[in-house]
């Protein structure tokens, strides 16, 4: 190798070196460390780590009911987000895609909640759902519905619904924007031609829009699942998992194992388990997406 | 009729989006005694002093300054690091390029929900826990995947001629990158500015784990600390929230066309 070529190659590697360093130190090392820690019992401070093999995993899988409650809670919110939130996003995208007037206004306003932090959103909604001074209860009292008033976020029957509502309020605008971008890539002529041929609204929607939008639908659902299952900020700023464990979610359980119980190894095992579940969901969705692309 | 219904639906959803924010602003101007009884949105006797108290006694001034520092440093770090790497991936030839690119992008995108535990352990070991640097470096790393991907896509589309001309004029690779490619990449850089600034400004989990000194905390963490210690001071809390969203709203309204571009690019990345 000539000196010149060597110098060129060295400069080239200098370009990627900073990114590579970040990547190794802050992505690769923690990634491997999670797996390593997951087979130890460790309080995070002491120099001694006790090797326990698969014990953390068997405990999480078979003896930790609150972990599975947290999975169920996140799953419930995810289910609502997939149906109600994305349904609303699609409906609004379909409307705005056609109504030219106010398109930009709606896009700006609907995307406002996603721009806010989960903490801010949670704290503001706290103040609306509050049991004694909350806006919702005051409104109901004025309307003569005193019997319906309650501490929405502290009542076991409503807490999970209230949290899900806040999450969907924050999230629908994001699905709306992606779906709208997707809709606008569909050539106008397709719909117009079909209309000339006498096709109704529903036929155009189900025969043209849906098949062409399938890849976007899958993308939005996979991102909704990954995002909602890992819900955290809104939980911690509203219910903090309560009342009881009615709104616990996987991330709050992992944090509790780490910070409250000082069981770093167990927290890592929960993380690995949760990561594998999310990975399985992603792979399933991608397979479905591939399979569905045969129809469009 | 259908048109009317469509507009009514859109308008009512828009109102639902805006109302909690308006309510928050109006509450931030009431007094501790009127906030629970006065349900009007319009406040006849606005208490602007709430903002002063939140800024000083509530320490939101300090939190605000911290958030600003974190946002600026992380944004600069992401843009510099990712554009350098993206330029190499787009323009230069070196062994292992494709594999490295794929590994870099894909591993950065896989969510590892427990990785914050190991990250925390690592930061403690590096003596970076409870330091500004310990909060900044992981977030720069967090922005690199989207950064490298976006910048590479952009560089790939730039015409090679300009850079060849600069090379003939005697520029070295670095000068071409800095003086020719980067100025042309402004739209991509703008997307990165918006996205990373939003991400850093709204980050909470890492701040909760890494920072325990109040003097280092960003706004999101400060809001939680304030709410924990002054549970019922709603007007001041609402003023703190208002303070925390002013910069992000400004950025959003000024640069919202880049947000749409960014979401689409981020979605395409998957």
Contacts between the chains, C-beta under 8 A, distances in Angstrom:
chain1	res1	chain2	res2	distance
A	8	B	173	7.8
A	9	B	94	6.1
A	11	B	172	7.8
A	11	B	173	5.6
A	11	B	174	7.1
A	12	B	88	5.6
A	12	B	92	4.5
A	12	B	93	7.8
A	12	B	94	4.7
A	12	B	173	7.7
A	13	B	94	6.8
A	15	B	84	4.7
A	15	B	85	6.3
A	15	B	87	6.0
A	15	B	88	3.7
A	15	B	92	6.8
A	15	B	173	7.9
A	15	B	177	7.6
A	16	B	84	7.1
A	16	B	85	4.6
A	16	B	88	4.8
A	16	B	89	7.4
A	16	B	100	7.3
A	18	B	80	7.6
A	18	B	81	4.6
A	18	B	84	6.2
A	18	B	85	7.3
A	19	B	81	5.1
A	19	B	82	6.5
A	19	B	84	6.9
A	19	B	85	3.7
A	19	B	104	7.1
A	19	B	144	5.7
A	19	B	148	6.5
A	20	B	85	7.6
A	20	B	100	8.0
A	20	B	104	7.9
A	22	B	81	6.4
A	22	B	137	7.3
A	22	B	140	6.2
A	22	B	141	4.4
A	22	B	144	6.1
A	23	B	104	6.0
A	23	B	107	7.7
A	23	B	108	7.1
A	23	B	141	6.9
A	23	B	144	6.9
A	25	B	122	7.7
A	25	B	137	7.9
A	25	B	141	7.7
A	26	B	119	6.9
A	26	B	122	7.8
A	26	B	137	6.5
A	26	B	138	5.1
A	26	B	141	3.9
A	27	B	107	6.1
A	27	B	108	6.0
A	27	B	141	6.2
A	28	B	107	7.4
A	29	B	118	7.5
A	29	B	122	6.1
A	30	B	112	7.7
A	30	B	115	4.7
A	30	B	118	3.8
A	30	B	119	4.6
A	30	B	122	5.9
A	31	B	107	7.3
A	31	B	112	5.8
A	31	B	115	6.2
A	31	B	118	7.5
A	33	B	118	3.6
A	33	B	121	6.6
A	33	B	122	6.8
A	34	B	112	6.3
A	34	B	114	4.9
A	34	B	115	5.6
A	34	B	117	6.6
A	34	B	118	4.7
A	37	B	117	7.0
A	37	B	118	6.5
A	37	B	121	7.4
A	38	B	114	7.8
A	44	B	121	7.0
A	88	B	13	7.5
A	91	B	9	7.6
A	92	B	9	7.5
A	92	B	10	6.5
A	92	B	13	6.4
A	95	B	6	4.6
A	95	B	9	6.8
A	95	B	10	6.0
A	96	B	10	6.7
A	99	B	3	7.5
A	99	B	6	6.2
A	99	B	7	7.2
A	99	B	10	7.5
A	102	B	7	7.9
A	102	B	10	7.2
A	105	B	14	7.6
A	106	B	10	5.6
A	106	B	14	6.3
A	107	B	260	7.4
A	108	B	253	7.5
A	108	B	256	6.0
A	109	B	14	4.5
A	109	B	17	5.2
A	109	B	18	6.4
A	110	B	13	7.0
A	110	B	14	7.0
A	110	B	17	6.2
A	111	B	256	7.5
A	111	B	259	6.9
A	112	B	17	5.5
A	112	B	18	7.2
A	112	B	21	7.4
A	112	B	252	7.5
A	113	B	17	5.8
A	115	B	198	6.4
A	115	B	248	6.2
A	115	B	249	7.5
A	115	B	252	5.0
A	115	B	259	7.9
A	116	B	202	7.4
A	116	B	245	6.3
A	116	B	248	7.4
A	117	B	201	7.1
A	117	B	202	3.5
A	117	B	203	8.0
A	117	B	204	6.8
A	117	B	220	5.4
A	117	B	244	7.7
A	118	B	202	7.2
A	118	B	204	6.8
A	119	B	202	7.7
A	119	B	204	5.4
A	119	B	220	4.6
A	119	B	223	5.6
A	119	B	224	6.3
A	120	B	202	8.0
A	120	B	220	7.6
A	120	B	223	7.0
A	120	B	241	5.4
A	120	B	244	6.3
A	120	B	245	6.1
A	121	B	20	8.0
A	123	B	223	6.2
A	123	B	227	6.3
A	123	B	237	6.7
A	123	B	241	6.0
A	124	B	20	5.0
A	124	B	21	7.5
A	124	B	23	7.5
A	124	B	24	4.9
A	124	B	238	7.8
A	124	B	241	6.5
A	125	B	20	6.6
A	127	B	23	7.8
A	127	B	24	7.5
A	127	B	27	6.9
A	127	B	234	6.3
A	127	B	238	7.3
A	128	B	20	6.5
A	128	B	23	7.1
A	133	B	35	7.7
A	133	B	36	4.4
A	133	B	234	7.7
A	135	B	23	6.6
A	135	B	39	7.3
A	138	B	39	6.0
A	169	B	16	7.2
A	169	B	17	7.7
A	169	B	20	7.8
A	173	B	17	7.1
A	174	B	263	7.3
A	177	B	260	6.2
A	177	B	263	5.5
A	178	B	263	6.2
A	178	B	264	7.5
A	178	B	267	5.5
A	181	B	260	7.0
A	181	B	263	7.5
A	181	B	264	5.3
A	181	B	267	8.0
A	219	B	267	5.9
A	219	B	270	6.1
A	222	B	270	7.3
A	223	B	267	7.4
A	223	B	270	7.2
A	226	B	111	6.2
A	230	B	111	6.7
A	230	B	113	6.1
A	232	B	204	7.9
A	232	B	205	6.4
A	233	B	204	5.2
A	233	B	205	7.5
A	233	B	220	8.0
A	236	B	204	7.6
A	236	B	224	7.5
A	237	B	223	7.9
A	237	B	224	6.6
A	237	B	227	7.7
A	250	B	113	6.7
A	251	B	113	6.5
A	251	B	205	7.8
A	254	B	113	6.6
A	254	B	114	5.9
A	254	B	117	7.3
A	258	B	117	5.4
A	258	B	120	7.9
A	259	B	209	7.9
A	264	B	117	6.0
A	264	B	121	7.1
A	267	B	114	6.5
A	267	B	117	5.2
A	268	B	114	5.1
A	268	B	117	5.5
A	268	B	118	7.0
A	270	B	114	6.6
A	271	B	112	6.8
A	271	B	113	5.0
A	271	B	114	1.5
A	271	B	115	7.0
A	271	B	117	6.4
A	272	B	114	6.2
A	274	B	113	4.6
A	274	B	114	7.0
A	275	B	110	7.9
A	275	B	111	6.9
A	275	B	112	5.1
A	275	B	113	5.4
A	275	B	114	6.7
A	278	B	111	6.1
A	278	B	113	7.1
A	279	B	110	7.2
